Amino acid sequence: MKKKKFTKEERIRYDALLKQMKHYEKQGVEILLSGERCSPEKAASACAVKEHGCYMGDYIWNEKGELTEIHYDKVGKSSDRHS
């Protein structure tokens, strides 16, 4: 499967998100996309492109106040969703 090329705006968003997510990953934070564990690259790509809806991050903290997980879940309408 051929990867979609980013527009200039998408590339800027992707690069910023990827940098942030790689930082979190190094700290041991688990990244989930639609309920499944994924790489920082996959999550950043999905969030930057917004082709099939937008993703919202839900930051999960433990009782010590440490970030442990980030859950990205789709919000809004998708252009290819069937009712």
mmCIF file of the N, C-alpha and C atoms, coordinates in Angstrom:
data_MODEL
# 
_entry.id   MODEL 
# 
loop_
_atom_site.group_PDB 
_atom_site.id 
_atom_site.type_symbol 
_atom_site.label_atom_id 
_atom_site.label_alt_id 
_atom_site.label_comp_id 
_atom_site.label_asym_id 
_atom_site.label_entity_id 
_atom_site.label_seq_id 
_atom_site.pdbx_PDB_ins_code 
_atom_site.Cartn_x 
_atom_site.Cartn_y 
_atom_site.Cartn_z 
_atom_site.occupancy 
_atom_site.B_iso_or_equiv 
_atom_site.pdbx_formal_charge 
_atom_site.auth_seq_id 
_atom_site.auth_comp_id 
_atom_site.auth_asym_id 
_atom_site.auth_atom_id 
_atom_site.pdbx_PDB_model_num 
ATOM 1   N N  . MET A 1 1  ? 0.838   -1.182 0.000  1.00 0.00 ? 1  MET A N  1 
ATOM 2   C CA . MET A 1 1  ? 0.000   0.000  0.000  1.00 0.00 ? 1  MET A CA 1 
ATOM 3   C C  . MET A 1 1  ? 0.882   1.243  0.000  1.00 0.00 ? 1  MET A C  1 
ATOM 4   N N  . LYS A 1 2  ? 0.604   2.157  -0.900 1.00 0.00 ? 2  LYS A N  1 
ATOM 5   C CA . LYS A 1 2  ? 1.384   3.372  -1.039 1.00 0.00 ? 2  LYS A CA 1 
ATOM 6   C C  . LYS A 1 2  ? 0.966   4.398  0.016  1.00 0.00 ? 2  LYS A C  1 
ATOM 7   N N  . LYS A 1 3  ? 1.958   5.021  0.640  1.00 0.00 ? 3  LYS A N  1 
ATOM 8   C CA . LYS A 1 3  ? 1.666   6.033  1.652  1.00 0.00 ? 3  LYS A CA 1 
ATOM 9   C C  . LYS A 1 3  ? 1.231   7.334  0.996  1.00 0.00 ? 3  LYS A C  1 
ATOM 10  N N  . LYS A 1 4  ? 0.260   8.018  1.626  1.00 0.00 ? 4  LYS A N  1 
ATOM 11  C CA . LYS A 1 4  ? -0.211  9.306  1.151  1.00 0.00 ? 4  LYS A CA 1 
ATOM 12  C C  . LYS A 1 4  ? 0.839   10.362 1.473  1.00 0.00 ? 4  LYS A C  1 
ATOM 13  N N  . LYS A 1 5  ? 1.095   11.241 0.534  1.00 0.00 ? 5  LYS A N  1 
ATOM 14  C CA . LYS A 1 5  ? 2.017   12.343 0.792  1.00 0.00 ? 5  LYS A CA 1 
ATOM 15  C C  . LYS A 1 5  ? 1.287   13.422 1.580  1.00 0.00 ? 5  LYS A C  1 
ATOM 16  N N  . PHE A 1 6  ? 2.007   14.030 2.504  1.00 0.00 ? 6  PHE A N  1 
ATOM 17  C CA . PHE A 1 6  ? 1.446   15.102 3.322  1.00 0.00 ? 6  PHE A CA 1 
ATOM 18  C C  . PHE A 1 6  ? 1.443   16.422 2.558  1.00 0.00 ? 6  PHE A C  1 
ATOM 19  N N  . THR A 1 7  ? 0.422   17.237 2.830  1.00 0.00 ? 7  THR A N  1 
ATOM 20  C CA . THR A 1 7  ? 0.465   18.618 2.369  1.00 0.00 ? 7  THR A CA 1 
ATOM 21  C C  . THR A 1 7  ? 1.462   19.349 3.266  1.00 0.00 ? 7  THR A C  1 
ATOM 22  N N  . LYS A 1 8  ? 1.783   20.571 2.944  1.00 0.00 ? 8  LYS A N  1 
ATOM 23  C CA . LYS A 1 8  ? 2.728   21.352 3.755  1.00 0.00 ? 8  LYS A CA 1 
ATOM 24  C C  . LYS A 1 8  ? 2.209   21.510 5.185  1.00 0.00 ? 8  LYS A C  1 
ATOM 25  N N  . GLU A 1 9  ? 0.915   21.838 5.331  1.00 0.00 ? 9  GLU A N  1 
ATOM 26  C CA . GLU A 1 9  ? 0.312   22.001 6.663  1.00 0.00 ? 9  GLU A CA 1 
ATOM 27  C C  . GLU A 1 9  ? 0.311   20.694 7.440  1.00 0.00 ? 9  GLU A C  1 
ATOM 28  N N  . GLU A 1 10 ? -0.024  19.602 6.764  1.00 0.00 ? 10 GLU A N  1 
ATOM 29  C CA . GLU A 1 10 ? -0.028  18.292 7.415  1.00 0.00 ? 10 GLU A CA 1 
ATOM 30  C C  . GLU A 1 10 ? 1.376   17.903 7.877  1.00 0.00 ? 10 GLU A C  1 
ATOM 31  N N  . ARG A 1 11 ? 2.385   18.202 7.063  1.00 0.00 ? 11 ARG A N  1 
ATOM 32  C CA . ARG A 1 11 ? 3.774   17.885 7.417  1.00 0.00 ? 11 ARG A CA 1 
ATOM 33  C C  . ARG A 1 11 ? 4.201   18.656 8.667  1.00 0.00 ? 11 ARG A C  1 
ATOM 34  N N  . ILE A 1 12 ? 3.810   19.906 8.767  1.00 0.00 ? 12 ILE A N  1 
ATOM 35  C CA . ILE A 1 12 ? 4.147   20.713 9.948  1.00 0.00 ? 12 ILE A CA 1 
ATOM 36  C C  . ILE A 1 12 ? 3.489   20.120 11.187 1.00 0.00 ? 12 ILE A C  1 
ATOM 37  N N  . ARG A 1 13 ? 2.187   19.784 11.086 1.00 0.00 ? 13 ARG A N  1 
ATOM 38  C CA . ARG A 1 13 ? 1.480   19.161 12.217 1.00 0.00 ? 13 ARG A CA 1 
ATOM 39  C C  . ARG A 1 13 ? 2.106   17.820 12.574 1.00 0.00 ? 13 ARG A C  1 
ATOM 40  N N  . TYR A 1 14 ? 2.386   17.003 11.550 1.00 0.00 ? 14 TYR A N  1 
ATOM 41  C CA . TYR A 1 14 ? 2.961   15.681 11.768 1.00 0.00 ? 14 TYR A CA 1 
ATOM 42  C C  . TYR A 1 14 ? 4.301   15.779 12.505 1.00 0.00 ? 14 TYR A C  1 
ATOM 43  N N  . ASP A 1 15 ? 5.180   16.644 12.023 1.00 0.00 ? 15 ASP A N  1 
ATOM 44  C CA . ASP A 1 15 ? 6.507   16.773 12.634 1.00 0.00 ? 15 ASP A CA 1 
ATOM 45  C C  . ASP A 1 15 ? 6.412   17.192 14.098 1.00 0.00 ? 15 ASP A C  1 
ATOM 46  N N  . ALA A 1 16 ? 5.525   18.148 14.394 1.00 0.00 ? 16 ALA A N  1 
ATOM 47  C CA . ALA A 1 16 ? 5.362   18.608 15.774 1.00 0.00 ? 16 ALA A CA 1 
ATOM 48  C C  . ALA A 1 16 ? 4.781   17.502 16.660 1.00 0.00 ? 16 ALA A C  1 
ATOM 49  N N  . LEU A 1 17 ? 3.750   16.817 16.161 1.00 0.00 ? 17 LEU A N  1 
ATOM 50  C CA . LEU A 1 17 ? 3.136   15.728 16.926 1.00 0.00 ? 17 LEU A CA 1 
ATOM 51  C C  . LEU A 1 17 ? 4.109   14.576 17.133 1.00 0.00 ? 17 LEU A C  1 
ATOM 52  N N  . LEU A 1 18 ? 4.850   14.229 16.104 1.00 0.00 ? 18 LEU A N  1 
ATOM 53  C CA . LEU A 1 18 ? 5.796   13.125 16.205 1.00 0.00 ? 18 LEU A CA 1 
ATOM 54  C C  . LEU A 1 18 ? 6.874   13.428 17.247 1.00 0.00 ? 18 LEU A C  1 
ATOM 55  N N  . LYS A 1 19 ? 7.382   14.632 17.239 1.00 0.00 ? 19 LYS A N  1 
ATOM 56  C CA . LYS A 1 19 ? 8.404   15.017 18.225 1.00 0.00 ? 19 LYS A CA 1 
ATOM 57  C C  . LYS A 1 19 ? 7.853   14.867 19.639 1.00 0.00 ? 19 LYS A C  1 
ATOM 58  N N  . GLN A 1 20 ? 6.631   15.354 19.851 1.00 0.00 ? 20 GLN A N  1 
ATOM 59  C CA . GLN A 1 20 ? 5.996   15.268 21.165 1.00 0.00 ? 20 GLN A CA 1 
ATOM 60  C C  . GLN A 1 20 ? 5.756   13.808 21.563 1.00 0.00 ? 20 GLN A C  1 
ATOM 61  N N  . MET A 1 21 ? 5.234   13.006 20.645 1.00 0.00 ? 21 MET A N  1 
ATOM 62  C CA . MET A 1 21 ? 4.916   11.611 20.957 1.00 0.00 ? 21 MET A CA 1 
ATOM 63  C C  . MET A 1 21 ? 6.167   10.777 21.209 1.00 0.00 ? 21 MET A C  1 
ATOM 64  N N  . LYS A 1 22 ? 7.235   11.045 20.469 1.00 0.00 ? 22 LYS A N  1 
ATOM 65  C CA . LYS A 1 22 ? 8.487   10.318 20.707 1.00 0.00 ? 22 LYS A CA 1 
ATOM 66  C C  . LYS A 1 22 ? 9.047   10.667 22.085 1.00 0.00 ? 22 LYS A C  1 
ATOM 67  N N  . HIS A 1 23 ? 8.889   11.917 22.494 1.00 0.00 ? 23 HIS A N  1 
ATOM 68  C CA . HIS A 1 23 ? 9.313   12.341 23.829 1.00 0.00 ? 23 HIS A CA 1 
ATOM 69  C C  . HIS A 1 23 ? 8.539   11.554 24.892 1.00 0.00 ? 23 HIS A C  1 
ATOM 70  N N  . TYR A 1 24 ? 7.228   11.469 24.729 1.00 0.00 ? 24 TYR A N  1 
ATOM 71  C CA . TYR A 1 24 ? 6.409   10.718 25.678 1.00 0.00 ? 24 TYR A CA 1 
ATOM 72  C C  . TYR A 1 24 ? 6.786   9.234  25.678 1.00 0.00 ? 24 TYR A C  1 
ATOM 73  N N  . GLU A 1 25 ? 7.000   8.674  24.503 1.00 0.00 ? 25 GLU A N  1 
ATOM 74  C CA . GLU A 1 25 ? 7.343   7.257  24.406 1.00 0.00 ? 25 GLU A CA 1 
ATOM 75  C C  . GLU A 1 25 ? 8.646   6.964  25.173 1.00 0.00 ? 25 GLU A C  1 
ATOM 76  N N  . LYS A 1 26 ? 9.626   7.847  25.056 1.00 0.00 ? 26 LYS A N  1 
ATOM 77  C CA . LYS A 1 26 ? 10.894  7.675  25.772 1.00 0.00 ? 26 LYS A CA 1 
ATOM 78  C C  . LYS A 1 26 ? 10.696  7.692  27.285 1.00 0.00 ? 26 LYS A C  1 
ATOM 79  N N  . GLN A 1 27 ? 9.635   8.383  27.730 1.00 0.00 ? 27 GLN A N  1 
ATOM 80  C CA . GLN A 1 27 ? 9.322   8.440  29.157 1.00 0.00 ? 27 GLN A CA 1 
ATOM 81  C C  . GLN A 1 27 ? 8.491   7.246  29.604 1.00 0.00 ? 27 GLN A C  1 
ATOM 82  N N  . GLY A 1 28 ? 8.191   6.337  28.679 1.00 0.00 ? 28 GLY A N  1 
ATOM 83  C CA . GLY A 1 28 ? 7.425   5.146  29.016 1.00 0.00 ? 28 GLY A CA 1 
ATOM 84  C C  . GLY A 1 28 ? 5.924   5.297  28.893 1.00 0.00 ? 28 GLY A C  1 
ATOM 85  N N  . VAL A 1 29 ? 5.475   6.374  28.258 1.00 0.00 ? 29 VAL A N  1 
ATOM 86  C CA . VAL A 1 29 ? 4.044   6.601  28.073 1.00 0.00 ? 29 VAL A CA 1 
ATOM 87  C C  . VAL A 1 29 ? 3.550   5.747  26.911 1.00 0.00 ? 29 VAL A C  1 
ATOM 88  N N  . GLU A 1 30 ? 2.472   5.011  27.143 1.00 0.00 ? 30 GLU A N  1 
ATOM 89  C CA . GLU A 1 30 ? 1.878   4.158  26.107 1.00 0.00 ? 30 GLU A CA 1 
ATOM 90  C C  . GLU A 1 30 ? 0.938   5.007  25.249 1.00 0.00 ? 30 GLU A C  1 
ATOM 91  N N  . ILE A 1 31 ? 1.019   4.825  23.932 1.00 0.00 ? 31 ILE A N  1 
ATOM 92  C CA . ILE A 1 31 ? 0.188   5.580  22.991 1.00 0.00 ? 31 ILE A CA 1 
ATOM 93  C C  . ILE A 1 31 ? -0.800  4.620  22.343 1.00 0.00 ? 31 ILE A C  1 
ATOM 94  N N  . LEU A 1 32 ? -2.086  4.976  22.422 1.00 0.00 ? 32 LEU A N  1 
ATOM 95  C CA . LEU A 1 32 ? -3.133  4.154  21.816 1.00 0.00 ? 32 LEU A CA 1 
ATOM 96  C C  . LEU A 1 32 ? -3.911  4.987  20.802 1.00 0.00 ? 32 LEU A C  1 
ATOM 97  N N  . LEU A 1 33 ? -4.266  4.367  19.695 1.00 0.00 ? 33 LEU A N  1 
ATOM 98  C CA . LEU A 1 33 ? -5.064  5.009  18.656 1.00 0.00 ? 33 LEU A CA 1 
ATOM 99  C C  . LEU A 1 33 ? -6.307  4.161  18.454 1.00 0.00 ? 33 LEU A C  1 
ATOM 100 N N  . SER A 1 34 ? -7.451  4.726  18.742 1.00 0.00 ? 34 SER A N  1 
ATOM 101 C CA . SER A 1 34 ? -8.729  4.012  18.650 1.00 0.00 ? 34 SER A CA 1 
ATOM 102 C C  . SER A 1 34 ? -8.694  2.696  19.428 1.00 0.00 ? 34 SER A C  1 
ATOM 103 N N  . GLY A 1 35 ? -8.083  2.741  20.612 1.00 0.00 ? 35 GLY A N  1 
ATOM 104 C CA . GLY A 1 35 ? -8.075  1.596  21.505 1.00 0.00 ? 35 GLY A CA 1 
ATOM 105 C C  . GLY A 1 35 ? -6.956  0.593  21.291 1.00 0.00 ? 35 GLY A C  1 
ATOM 106 N N  . GLU A 1 36 ? -6.104  0.816  20.285 1.00 0.00 ? 36 GLU A N  1 
ATOM 107 C CA . GLU A 1 36 ? -5.016  -0.121 20.016 1.00 0.00 ? 36 GLU A CA 1 
ATOM 108 C C  . GLU A 1 36 ? -3.669  0.571  20.151 1.00 0.00 ? 36 GLU A C  1 
ATOM 109 N N  . ARG A 1 37 ? -2.744  -0.130 20.795 1.00 0.00 ? 37 ARG A N  1 
ATOM 110 C CA . ARG A 1 37 ? -1.397  0.398  20.965 1.00 0.00 ? 37 ARG A CA 1 
ATOM 111 C C  . ARG A 1 37 ? -0.783  0.640  19.586 1.00 0.00 ? 37 ARG A C  1 
ATOM 112 N N  . CYS A 1 38 ? -0.081  1.762  19.441 1.00 0.00 ? 38 CYS A N  1 
ATOM 113 C CA . CYS A 1 38 ? 0.517   2.069  18.142 1.00 0.00 ? 38 CYS A CA 1 
ATOM 114 C C  . CYS A 1 38 ? 1.817   2.838  18.318 1.00 0.00 ? 38 CYS A C  1 
ATOM 115 N N  . SER A 1 39 ? 2.507   2.994  17.218 1.00 0.00 ? 39 SER A N  1 
ATOM 116 C CA . SER A 1 39 ? 3.763   3.734  17.201 1.00 0.00 ? 39 SER A CA 1 
ATOM 117 C C  . SER A 1 39 ? 3.477   5.239  17.200 1.00 0.00 ? 39 SER A C  1 
ATOM 118 N N  . PRO A 1 40 ? 4.449   6.029  17.640 1.00 0.00 ? 40 PRO A N  1 
ATOM 119 C CA . PRO A 1 40 ? 4.282   7.475  17.552 1.00 0.00 ? 40 PRO A CA 1 
ATOM 120 C C  . PRO A 1 40 ? 4.041   7.940  16.111 1.00 0.00 ? 40 PRO A C  1 
ATOM 121 N N  . GLU A 1 41 ? 4.691   7.276  15.157 1.00 0.00 ? 41 GLU A N  1 
ATOM 122 C CA . GLU A 1 41 ? 4.527   7.647  13.746 1.00 0.00 ? 41 GLU A CA 1 
ATOM 123 C C  . GLU A 1 41 ? 3.090   7.446  13.268 1.00 0.00 ? 41 GLU A C  1 
ATOM 124 N N  . LYS A 1 42 ? 2.497   6.317  13.635 1.00 0.00 ? 42 LYS A N  1 
ATOM 125 C CA . LYS A 1 42 ? 1.125   6.029  13.205 1.00 0.00 ? 42 LYS A CA 1 
ATOM 126 C C  . LYS A 1 42 ? 0.136   7.011  13.839 1.00 0.00 ? 42 LYS A C  1 
ATOM 127 N N  . ALA A 1 43 ? 0.296   7.282  15.116 1.00 0.00 ? 43 ALA A N  1 
ATOM 128 C CA . ALA A 1 43 ? -0.601  8.218  15.803 1.00 0.00 ? 43 ALA A CA 1 
ATOM 129 C C  . ALA A 1 43 ? -0.438  9.628  15.252 1.00 0.00 ? 43 ALA A C  1 
ATOM 130 N N  . ALA A 1 44 ? 0.796   10.062 15.040 1.00 0.00 ? 44 ALA A N  1 
ATOM 131 C CA . ALA A 1 44 ? 1.037   11.406 14.513 1.00 0.00 ? 44 ALA A CA 1 
ATOM 132 C C  . ALA A 1 44 ? 0.456   11.550 13.112 1.00 0.00 ? 44 ALA A C  1 
ATOM 133 N N  . SER A 1 45 ? 0.589   10.513 12.301 1.00 0.00 ? 45 SER A N  1 
ATOM 134 C CA . SER A 1 45 ? 0.046   10.554 10.951 1.00 0.00 ? 45 SER A CA 1 
ATOM 135 C C  . SER A 1 45 ? -1.478  10.681 10.968 1.00 0.00 ? 45 SER A C  1 
ATOM 136 N N  . ALA A 1 46 ? -2.139  9.871  11.781 1.00 0.00 ? 46 ALA A N  1 
ATOM 137 C CA . ALA A 1 46 ? -3.609  9.912  11.864 1.00 0.00 ? 46 ALA A CA 1 
ATOM 138 C C  . ALA A 1 46 ? -4.100  11.268 12.363 1.00 0.00 ? 46 ALA A C  1 
ATOM 139 N N  . CYS A 1 47 ? -3.416  11.818 13.329 1.00 0.00 ? 47 CYS A N  1 
ATOM 140 C CA . CYS A 1 47 ? -3.839  13.103 13.904 1.00 0.00 ? 47 CYS A CA 1 
ATOM 141 C C  . CYS A 1 47 ? -3.531  14.273 12.971 1.00 0.00 ? 47 CYS A C  1 
ATOM 142 N N  . ALA A 1 48 ? -2.446  14.193 12.215 1.00 0.00 ? 48 ALA A N  1 
ATOM 143 C CA . ALA A 1 48 ? -2.046  15.295 11.339 1.00 0.00 ? 48 ALA A CA 1 
ATOM 144 C C  . ALA A 1 48 ? -2.904  15.391 10.090 1.00 0.00 ? 48 ALA A C  1 
ATOM 145 N N  . VAL A 1 49 ? -3.278  14.247 9.526  1.00 0.00 ? 49 VAL A N  1 
ATOM 146 C CA . VAL A 1 49 ? -3.976  14.241 8.246  1.00 0.00 ? 49 VAL A CA 1 
ATOM 147 C C  . VAL A 1 49 ? -5.445  14.605 8.385  1.00 0.00 ? 49 VAL A C  1 
ATOM 148 N N  . LYS A 1 50 ? -6.119  14.101 9.388  1.00 0.00 ? 50 LYS A N  1 
ATOM 149 C CA . LYS A 1 50 ? -7.539  14.381 9.638  1.00 0.00 ? 50 LYS A CA 1 
ATOM 150 C C  . LYS A 1 50 ? -8.418  14.017 8.446  1.00 0.00 ? 50 LYS A C  1 
ATOM 151 N N  . GLU A 1 51 ? -7.998  13.005 7.686  1.00 0.00 ? 51 GLU A N  1 
ATOM 152 C CA . GLU A 1 51 ? -8.713  12.611 6.476  1.00 0.00 ? 51 GLU A CA 1 
ATOM 153 C C  . GLU A 1 51 ? -10.063 11.969 6.779  1.00 0.00 ? 51 GLU A C  1 
ATOM 154 N N  . HIS A 1 52 ? -10.138 11.193 7.840  1.00 0.00 ? 52 HIS A N  1 
ATOM 155 C CA . HIS A 1 52 ? -11.360 10.464 8.172  1.00 0.00 ? 52 HIS A CA 1 
ATOM 156 C C  . HIS A 1 52 ? -11.884 10.877 9.542  1.00 0.00 ? 52 HIS A C  1 
ATOM 157 N N  . GLY A 1 53 ? -11.834 12.163 9.835  1.00 0.00 ? 53 GLY A N  1 
ATOM 158 C CA . GLY A 1 53 ? -12.264 12.655 11.132 1.00 0.00 ? 53 GLY A CA 1 
ATOM 159 C C  . GLY A 1 53 ? -11.068 13.118 11.942 1.00 0.00 ? 53 GLY A C  1 
ATOM 160 N N  . CYS A 1 54 ? -11.334 13.699 13.070 1.00 0.00 ? 54 CYS A N  1 
ATOM 161 C CA . CYS A 1 54 ? -10.286 14.213 13.944 1.00 0.00 ? 54 CYS A CA 1 
ATOM 162 C C  . CYS A 1 54 ? -10.099 13.283 15.142 1.00 0.00 ? 54 CYS A C  1 
ATOM 163 N N  . TYR A 1 55 ? -8.922  13.331 15.715 1.00 0.00 ? 55 TYR A N  1 
ATOM 164 C CA . TYR A 1 55 ? -8.625  12.550 16.909 1.00 0.00 ? 55 TYR A CA 1 
ATOM 165 C C  . TYR A 1 55 ? -8.391  13.493 18.080 1.00 0.00 ? 55 TYR A C  1 
ATOM 166 N N  . MET A 1 56 ? -8.884  13.094 19.233 1.00 0.00 ? 56 MET A N  1 
ATOM 167 C CA . MET A 1 56 ? -8.690  13.874 20.446 1.00 0.00 ? 56 MET A CA 1 
ATOM 168 C C  . MET A 1 56 ? -7.881  13.039 21.430 1.00 0.00 ? 56 MET A C  1 
ATOM 169 N N  . GLY A 1 57 ? -6.882  13.666 22.034 1.00 0.00 ? 57 GLY A N  1 
ATOM 170 C CA . GLY A 1 57 ? -6.046  12.971 23.002 1.00 0.00 ? 57 GLY A CA 1 
ATOM 171 C C  . GLY A 1 57 ? -6.640  13.008 24.397 1.00 0.00 ? 57 GLY A C  1 
ATOM 172 N N  . ASP A 1 58 ? -6.669  11.870 25.041 1.00 0.00 ? 58 ASP A N  1 
ATOM 173 C CA . ASP A 1 58 ? -7.110  11.746 26.432 1.00 0.00 ? 58 ASP A CA 1 
ATOM 174 C C  . ASP A 1 58 ? -5.877  11.321 27.229 1.00 0.00 ? 58 ASP A C  1 
ATOM 175 N N  . TYR A 1 59 ? -5.392  12.201 28.091 1.00 0.00 ? 59 TYR A N  1 
ATOM 176 C CA . TYR A 1 59 ? -4.159  11.961 28.842 1.00 0.00 ? 59 TYR A CA 1 
ATOM 177 C C  . TYR A 1 59 ? -4.493  11.272 30.159 1.00 0.00 ? 59 TYR A C  1 
ATOM 178 N N  . ILE A 1 60 ? -3.860  10.118 30.395 1.00 0.00 ? 60 ILE A N  1 
ATOM 179 C CA . ILE A 1 60 ? -4.135  9.297  31.571 1.00 0.00 ? 60 ILE A CA 1 
ATOM 180 C C  . ILE A 1 60 ? -2.967  9.442  32.554 1.00 0.00 ? 60 ILE A C  1 
ATOM 181 N N  . TRP A 1 61 ? -3.290  9.840  33.780 1.00 0.00 ? 61 TRP A N  1 
ATOM 182 C CA . TRP A 1 61 ? -2.293  10.071 34.822 1.00 0.00 ? 61 TRP A CA 1 
ATOM 183 C C  . TRP A 1 61 ? -2.471  9.037  35.927 1.00 0.00 ? 61 TRP A C  1 
ATOM 184 N N  . ASN A 1 62 ? -1.374  8.642  36.553 1.00 0.00 ? 62 ASN A N  1 
ATOM 185 C CA . ASN A 1 62 ? -1.481  7.726  37.692 1.00 0.00 ? 62 ASN A CA 1 
ATOM 186 C C  . ASN A 1 62 ? -1.665  8.532  38.984 1.00 0.00 ? 62 ASN A C  1 
ATOM 187 N N  . GLU A 1 63 ? -1.768  7.815  40.101 1.00 0.00 ? 63 GLU A N  1 
ATOM 188 C CA . GLU A 1 63 ? -2.030  8.466  41.388 1.00 0.00 ? 63 GLU A CA 1 
ATOM 189 C C  . GLU A 1 63 ? -0.878  9.373  41.844 1.00 0.00 ? 63 GLU A C  1 
ATOM 190 N N  . LYS A 1 64 ? 0.308   9.202  41.263 1.00 0.00 ? 64 LYS A N  1 
ATOM 191 C CA . LYS A 1 64 ? 1.462   10.051 41.593 1.00 0.00 ? 64 LYS A CA 1 
ATOM 192 C C  . LYS A 1 64 ? 1.516   11.308 40.729 1.00 0.00 ? 64 LYS A C  1 
ATOM 193 N N  . GLY A 1 65 ? 0.561   11.430 39.817 1.00 0.00 ? 65 GLY A N  1 
ATOM 194 C CA . GLY A 1 65 ? 0.539   12.575 38.920 1.00 0.00 ? 65 GLY A CA 1 
ATOM 195 C C  . GLY A 1 65 ? 1.455   12.421 37.717 1.00 0.00 ? 65 GLY A C  1 
ATOM 196 N N  . GLU A 1 66 ? 1.823   11.177 37.386 1.00 0.00 ? 66 GLU A N  1 
ATOM 197 C CA . GLU A 1 66 ? 2.689   10.902 36.249 1.00 0.00 ? 66 GLU A CA 1 
ATOM 198 C C  . GLU A 1 66 ? 1.854   10.478 35.042 1.00 0.00 ? 66 GLU A C  1 
ATOM 199 N N  . LEU A 1 67 ? 2.183   11.031 33.889 1.00 0.00 ? 67 LEU A N  1 
ATOM 200 C CA . LEU A 1 67 ? 1.502   10.652 32.655 1.00 0.00 ? 67 LEU A CA 1 
ATOM 201 C C  . LEU A 1 67 ? 1.894   9.228  32.300 1.00 0.00 ? 67 LEU A C  1 
ATOM 202 N N  . THR A 1 68 ? 0.899   8.355  32.102 1.00 0.00 ? 68 THR A N  1 
ATOM 203 C CA . THR A 1 68 ? 1.182   6.949  31.802 1.00 0.00 ? 68 THR A CA 1 
ATOM 204 C C  . THR A 1 68 ? 0.688   6.509  30.431 1.00 0.00 ? 68 THR A C  1 
ATOM 205 N N  . GLU A 1 69 ? -0.374  7.123  29.931 1.00 0.00 ? 69 GLU A N  1 
ATOM 206 C CA . GLU A 1 69 ? -0.943  6.728  28.639 1.00 0.00 ? 69 GLU A CA 1 
ATOM 207 C C  . GLU A 1 69 ? -1.569  7.939  27.963 1.00 0.00 ? 69 GLU A C  1 
ATOM 208 N N  . ILE A 1 70 ? -1.597  7.883  26.643 1.00 0.00 ? 70 ILE A N  1 
ATOM 209 C CA . ILE A 1 70 ? -2.357  8.852  25.857 1.00 0.00 ? 70 ILE A CA 1 
ATOM 210 C C  . ILE A 1 70 ? -3.238  8.041  24.926 1.00 0.00 ? 70 ILE A C  1 
ATOM 211 N N  . HIS A 1 71 ? -4.536  8.264  24.998 1.00 0.00 ? 71 HIS A N  1 
ATOM 212 C CA . HIS A 1 71 ? -5.508  7.567  24.140 1.00 0.00 ? 71 HIS A CA 1 
ATOM 213 C C  . HIS A 1 71 ? -6.016  8.566  23.105 1.00 0.00 ? 71 HIS A C  1 
ATOM 214 N N  . TYR A 1 72 ? -5.777  8.290  21.840 1.00 0.00 ? 72 TYR A N  1 
ATOM 215 C CA . TYR A 1 72 ? -6.316  9.119  20.762 1.00 0.00 ? 72 TYR A CA 1 
ATOM 216 C C  . TYR A 1 72 ? -7.542  8.417  20.214 1.00 0.00 ? 72 TYR A C  1 
ATOM 217 N N  . ASP A 1 73 ? -8.688  9.085  20.349 1.00 0.00 ? 73 ASP A N  1 
ATOM 218 C CA . ASP A 1 73 ? -9.949  8.529  19.870 1.00 0.00 ? 73 ASP A CA 1 
ATOM 219 C C  . ASP A 1 73 ? -10.557 9.469  18.838 1.00 0.00 ? 73 ASP A C  1 
ATOM 220 N N  . LYS A 1 74 ? -11.180 8.866  17.834 1.00 0.00 ? 74 LYS A N  1 
ATOM 221 C CA . LYS A 1 74 ? -11.798 9.631  16.759 1.00 0.00 ? 74 LYS A CA 1 
ATOM 222 C C  . LYS A 1 74 ? -13.006 10.404 17.286 1.00 0.00 ? 74 LYS A C  1 
ATOM 223 N N  . VAL A 1 75 ? -13.071 11.665 16.926 1.00 0.00 ? 75 VAL A N  1 
ATOM 224 C CA . VAL A 1 75 ? -14.213 12.503 17.264 1.00 0.00 ? 75 VAL A CA 1 
ATOM 225 C C  . VAL A 1 75 ? -14.663 13.210 15.990 1.00 0.00 ? 75 VAL A C  1 
ATOM 226 N N  . GLY A 1 76 ? -15.872 13.653 15.956 1.00 0.00 ? 76 GLY A N  1 
ATOM 227 C CA . GLY A 1 76 ? -16.366 14.322 14.774 1.00 0.00 ? 76 GLY A CA 1 
ATOM 228 C C  . GLY A 1 76 ? -16.801 13.331 13.719 1.00 0.00 ? 76 GLY A C  1 
ATOM 229 N N  . LYS A 1 77 ? -17.194 13.873 12.587 1.00 0.00 ? 77 LYS A N  1 
ATOM 230 C CA . LYS A 1 77 ? -17.715 13.035 11.502 1.00 0.00 ? 77 LYS A CA 1 
ATOM 231 C C  . LYS A 1 77 ? -16.635 12.665 10.526 1.00 0.00 ? 77 LYS A C  1 
ATOM 232 N N  . SER A 1 78 ? -16.744 11.461 10.012 1.00 0.00 ? 78 SER A N  1 
ATOM 233 C CA . SER A 1 78 ? -15.840 10.951 8.998  1.00 0.00 ? 78 SER A CA 1 
ATOM 234 C C  . SER A 1 78 ? -16.503 11.100 7.638  1.00 0.00 ? 78 SER A C  1 
ATOM 235 N N  . SER A 1 79 ? -15.711 11.423 6.629  1.00 0.00 ? 79 SER A N  1 
ATOM 236 C CA . SER A 1 79 ? -16.268 11.602 5.285  1.00 0.00 ? 79 SER A CA 1 
ATOM 237 C C  . SER A 1 79 ? -16.699 10.285 4.651  1.00 0.00 ? 79 SER A C  1 
ATOM 238 N N  . ASP A 1 80 ? -16.191 9.147  5.158  1.00 0.00 ? 80 ASP A N  1 
ATOM 239 C CA . ASP A 1 80 ? -16.561 7.879  4.560  1.00 0.00 ? 80 ASP A CA 1 
ATOM 240 C C  . ASP A 1 80 ? -17.445 7.037  5.463  1.00 0.00 ? 80 ASP A C  1 
ATOM 241 N N  . ARG A 1 81 ? -18.007 7.628  6.515  1.00 0.00 ? 81 ARG A N  1 
ATOM 242 C CA . ARG A 1 81 ? -18.857 6.889  7.448  1.00 0.00 ? 81 ARG A CA 1 
ATOM 243 C C  . ARG A 1 81 ? -20.236 6.675  6.822  1.00 0.00 ? 81 ARG A C  1 
ATOM 244 N N  . HIS A 1 82 ? -20.732 5.463  6.973  1.00 0.00 ? 82 HIS A N  1 
ATOM 245 C CA . HIS A 1 82 ? -22.077 5.132  6.456  1.00 0.00 ? 82 HIS A CA 1 
ATOM 246 C C  . HIS A 1 82 ? -23.049 5.035  7.612  1.00 0.00 ? 82 HIS A C  1 
ATOM 247 N N  . SER A 1 83 ? -24.238 5.585  7.460  1.00 0.00 ? 83 SER A N  1 
ATOM 248 C CA . SER A 1 83 ? -25.252 5.544  8.522  1.00 0.00 ? 83 SER A CA 1 
ATOM 249 C C  . SER A 1 83 ? -26.166 4.372  8.363  1.00 0.00 ? 83 SER A C  1 
# 
